[in-house]
């Protein structure tokens, strides 16, 4: 059986109007064309849909049964058309994002909020995971997008890298806040908030202090930078942190907090990457989000607030 959508639509229109001629007008066709369409449909079905009499016609019992099926098919087709149209406009779909802690609380949700404000049919899964776990989630294609500290390249992952560098977080009443740039010599023997020993930012920071001949006095050892901001806010120490953490704090507090950020010299690298499964095309939604996330990362790297006091 080879039924067409046009045949079904023609049949339904005749049943609704009760007239071949009116159905033809509504469909923008001639009456002979509509009659020929119904004859072809009846041949495909193997039974008559209408009993034809001089000057009139009557639907058969089979026609009334078939009407429900035809309407259901056309309704489903219309729903599918709307859904596909929504997908094309990125108004339907799902995003699965795995994100490292520094960006999961504010930075990535902020990007998502701007993108999805008028798209109620788009659903999002946002999981906070460590960077090594994110790599595995992307490599195994369990998530669409990963945002993590830059990993060693893998064949199973496509990655776009960004090196934003770090800044120094200090209390606004500290004399360091009056400097345009902060160095290990400026920090001197102040208490320091820093990540665990194996983290690349800690290794770079410790090496910078050693080269300057300054003792690295870490009072607070952290798993992530966020709690360190509380210590800096209370005047208990200073901290070298990534620009995403700094930017998020600046946006949340909008100048109302006690922390200011200053460029740190020598430069401390802080590299992050957008990760996607290799050899698998991204959805339109994932592609748009990746572009927006990339633009936001670049904007933070170019933010003049991190260049001088």
Steps between C-alpha positions, in 0.01 A plus 500: 500500500642835394297780658599863470444792734319686221254212462429495872460878519262497204288224650482673842400830339215332309376333817511829692329710233264234367569625148749412227471848347547685830793278590655578163464875560650474851793298369556721198436220247244419238208270577610242235846493664345438840277224362800336332694521828224318688475233232874438529468482880216248478708287265787499749271416793312232315153623601260782414492812713188653346179368347443717196149577382381746237560846646613376841726264690502333840801387709518126552534353851863428413552868422384603846739250656786612274435867584622453857819335380563765234446785747735337747772467235460862393501621861818309572658638186411854603645446847815360345528799267470739795759304697746485213448868434573566867816292479614698197440822695671340803180526703482126574766259613736410783847604609716281722790696648773386738678790669792541739426662839640848431248563222198293606358727768460823305699528176343221291147553644529866402580407139213251498256754645563744219468228237187328633293789633232469230537126431285317756510172308878462524616288794847508652703260709790678672727277707790627710789257476878510532692564180634141464149360541369747239757372251370146541136608475569676169721223363223246571240734342287516814490881479480743209740763633765507767660808652813412691860582575699429185581129470764312307352456148316174428384358169149455641463868591490823300617791712528877473751646745507842668782625723356783706776544755445576869440807715567582864202539733563743787291679761410852390659645818830323438780718362524254208167634374671829414743330264440459128674161507598262777819293522633249757717775646189716553319217678800434725413299808124541478290190563410326179193306382586239239397175339646161586867429421448299179296768326679675216411849631650416840817361342541812285428735791743324733770511229441874449546564873815286510653686205431829680653368820170545688365240741173348377289507820182312415262524793192359327524194272199479268334251267339783301546876501148589612549455878827691472304810403331488839838512673617788282174684563564468875852635462661170595724468197556555130442256215615439142192374314369442149320780316172307471472485879597867522256609230214306655567661839512847346165447327331356808611779734516784243747701704326441834749249642834547670709331232684660210701320233835606362718352224774277636858490374664278397212362297335188643336288232141384547386302199145374448347309211167435338480126434269314261495137385722447197361378168143583600322808368366741759130579516389850402446580869843370598659694217330824608589451866861426411520823300347704783725339761809566285404865456447543874837340580677728253323803649633412846850463360475848349326665798686827578411455868773235519768705325562783745363667810 
